[in-house]
Amino acid sequence: MASNTIDIAITGAAGRMGQRLVALAKQDGGFNLVGAIERPDHAAQGRDAGEVSGIGPIGVPITFDLKKTPKVLIDFTVPASTRHWLKTCRDRGIAMLIGTTGLQNPDHAAIEQASSDIPILQSPNMSLAVFVLFKLAAEAAKLLGDDYDIEIQETHHRFKKDSPSGTALELADTVITNVSFATITLAALGVTLP
């Protein structure tokens, strides 16, 4: 692999997002996939990550541990897995990109603490369009003030594991931090945030 590539590992490599990340990493050419990780009991264990992702063999088997040390570990899994990999990355000096949602306050505190030792980029949504939406929502909340009620509705594919999503919660938090009122309804889910 060329010396200007970045060694990465992807957790949840056989999941929907993991498969897409494997394919994008291979397509980009700027990344060297050194680890494709899944839970030990996953049916894809031992299979080629490229084949699982539908791009053909790439010579990287799906394993349950980190055989090589990447520069960055990309984690779009579930909170329990993220907790495990956060500790591993901190112990081994591996940077993390965390897109896992459903994390609780203690998880965020642990991530914040770990960020003093390793580089971490964390967001419930990595889409540029969603970041623009967050900025627009913050500006709208400031301009409209507390004379308006806010309702957030979201729709996801049937495989979505957490509801409300991390994106909806972050959007609500963005609005809450920019106005004095505190009533936001996640209407489609029947959840009201104080």
C-alpha positions as MATLAB code, in Angstrom:
seq = 'MASNTIDIAITGAAGRMGQRLVALAKQDGGFNLVGAIERPDHAAQGRDAGEVSGIGPIGVPITFDLKKTPKVLIDFTVPASTRHWLKTCRDRGIAMLIGTTGLQNPDHAAIEQASSDIPILQSPNMSLAVFVLFKLAAEAAKLLGDDYDIEIQETHHRFKKDSPSGTALELADTVITNVSFATITLAALGVTLP';
ca = [
       0.000    0.000    0.000;
       1.248    3.529   -0.776;
       2.866    5.409    2.077;
       0.346    8.246    1.901;
      -2.633    6.028    2.756;
      -4.194    5.969    6.208;
      -4.546    2.609    7.958;
      -8.116    2.198    9.209;
     -10.248   -0.434   10.890;
     -14.039   -0.572   10.718;
     -16.197   -2.038   13.467;
     -19.581   -3.478   12.547;
     -18.061   -4.245    9.150;
     -20.850   -6.632    8.115;
     -23.651   -4.220    9.052;
     -25.346   -1.807    6.653;
     -23.090    1.134    7.491;
     -19.996   -1.044    7.885;
     -20.435   -2.563    4.438;
     -20.801    0.893    2.926;
     -17.693    2.142    4.740;
     -15.656   -0.840    3.527;
     -16.748   -0.149   -0.058;
     -16.039    3.584    0.203;
     -12.615    3.023    1.772;
     -11.645    0.697   -1.067;
     -13.047    3.051   -3.709;
     -11.282    6.107   -2.269;
      -7.777    4.680   -2.437;
      -6.547    6.940    0.355;
      -7.252    4.323    2.994;
      -5.724    0.954    3.781;
      -8.263   -1.270    5.518;
      -6.305   -3.255    8.105;
      -9.258   -4.459   10.167;
     -12.894   -5.397    9.546;
     -14.464   -6.235   12.875;
     -17.708   -7.922   13.887;
     -18.939   -9.511   17.093;
     -17.544  -13.034   17.677;
     -20.850  -14.817   16.976;
     -21.569  -13.005   13.698;
     -22.183  -15.247   10.675;
     -19.695  -13.230    8.581;
     -16.713  -14.154   10.789;
     -13.785  -15.216    8.609;
     -15.358  -14.048    5.353;
     -13.649  -11.463    3.149;
     -14.932   -7.974    4.055;
     -15.042   -6.975    0.390;
     -17.194   -9.940   -0.543;
     -19.554   -9.234    2.364;
     -19.742   -5.616    1.152;
     -20.505   -6.665   -2.414;
     -17.303   -5.260   -3.969;
     -15.398   -8.510   -4.391;
     -12.436   -9.888   -2.441;
     -10.050   -7.377   -0.880;
      -7.966   -9.731    1.244;
      -9.264   -8.499    4.608;
     -11.127  -11.112    6.649;
     -13.809  -10.148    9.130;
     -12.534  -10.853   12.641;
     -13.705  -10.158   16.180;
     -10.491   -8.454   17.300;
      -7.906   -5.981   16.079;
      -4.958   -7.928   14.679;
      -3.139   -4.828   13.379;
      -3.043   -1.326   14.829;
      -4.740    1.202   12.549;
      -4.269    4.956   12.685;
      -8.061    5.382   12.977;
     -10.871    3.072   14.086;
     -14.281    3.901   12.589;
     -17.148    2.877   14.856;
     -20.815    2.953   13.803;
     -22.059    0.161   16.049;
     -24.003    0.010   19.322;
     -23.178    1.586   22.693;
     -21.746   -1.580   24.309;
     -19.395   -2.092   21.364;
     -18.380    1.569   21.324;
     -17.508    1.371   25.035;
     -15.264   -1.628   24.363;
     -13.501   -0.033   21.387;
     -13.106    3.317   23.158;
     -11.092    1.589   25.878;
      -9.084   -0.410   23.324;
      -8.306    2.686   21.254;
      -7.322    4.705   24.292;
      -5.046    1.909   25.526;
      -3.418    1.505   22.093;
      -3.306    5.170   21.034;
      -5.707    4.779   18.102;
      -7.789    7.750   16.917;
     -11.553    7.181   16.681;
     -14.389    8.323   14.492;
     -17.606    7.578   16.389;
     -20.995    7.612   14.683;
     -22.751    5.340   17.177;
     -26.064    6.658   18.483;
     -27.971    5.713   21.616;
     -25.042    6.665   23.853;
     -25.900    7.884   27.360;
     -24.398   10.695   29.451;
     -21.750    8.413   31.052;
     -20.700    7.322   27.544;
     -20.304   10.927   26.419;
     -18.289   11.675   29.556;
     -16.003    8.684   28.852;
     -15.537    9.843   25.252;
     -14.732   13.362   26.453;
     -12.187   11.979   28.922;
     -10.593    9.717   26.288;
     -10.307   12.672   23.913;
      -7.588   14.084   26.148;
      -5.440   11.075   25.153;
      -6.509   10.268   21.571;
      -8.095   12.226   18.714;
     -11.847   11.596   18.537;
     -14.449   12.867   16.095;
     -17.977   12.072   17.266;
     -21.337   12.960   15.763;
     -24.728   11.241   15.613;
     -24.784   12.046   11.899;
     -21.823   12.617    9.575;
     -23.807   14.115    6.695;
     -22.822   17.603    5.525;
     -26.494   18.327    4.827;
     -27.414   17.460    8.425;
     -24.685   19.760    9.782;
     -26.180   22.541    7.655;
     -29.619   21.621    9.049;
     -28.257   21.941   12.616;
     -26.897   25.425   11.806;
     -30.157   26.490   10.163;
     -32.231   25.159   13.082;
     -30.059   27.040   15.570;
     -30.431   30.266   13.589;
     -34.199   29.783   13.176;
     -34.582   29.150   16.918;
     -32.695   32.374   17.694;
     -34.754   34.399   15.222;
     -38.134   32.970   16.240;
     -37.516   33.020   19.976;
     -39.774   31.417   22.530;
     -43.086   32.312   20.875;
     -43.036   29.114   18.834;
     -43.344   25.442   19.637;
     -40.993   23.104   17.833;
     -41.991   19.709   16.462;
     -39.447   17.273   15.062;
     -40.714   14.365   12.973;
     -38.454   11.682   11.595;
     -38.860    8.640    9.418;
     -36.328    5.833    9.021;
     -35.934    2.518    7.300;
     -37.367   -0.455    9.164;
     -33.915   -1.573   10.347;
     -33.278    1.568   12.433;
     -32.257    0.410   15.903;
     -32.603    3.538   18.033;
     -35.579    5.836   18.250;
     -35.563    8.734   18.605;
     -32.433    8.826   16.500;
     -29.233   10.531   17.568;
     -29.802   13.023   14.765;
     -33.272   13.972   16.069;
     -31.940   14.298   19.614;
     -29.016   16.451   18.450;
     -31.398   18.639   16.451;
     -33.574   19.072   19.543;
     -30.507   19.903   21.650;
     -29.385   22.457   19.044;
     -32.736   24.238   19.284;
     -32.907   24.016   23.089;
     -29.481   25.622   23.490;
     -30.484   28.551   21.279;
     -33.816   29.614   22.810;
     -35.173   30.189   26.285;
     -38.240   27.975   25.917;
     -37.868   24.271   26.467;
     -40.768   22.491   24.795;
     -39.818   20.443   21.784;
     -41.918   17.526   20.635;
     -40.549   14.577   18.724;
     -44.064   14.091   17.397;
     -43.741   10.952   15.355;
     -42.343    9.183   18.376;
     -44.563   10.664   21.071;
     -41.576   11.944   23.061;
     -41.480   15.417   24.585;
     -38.214   16.889   25.792;
     -38.293   19.371   28.670;
];
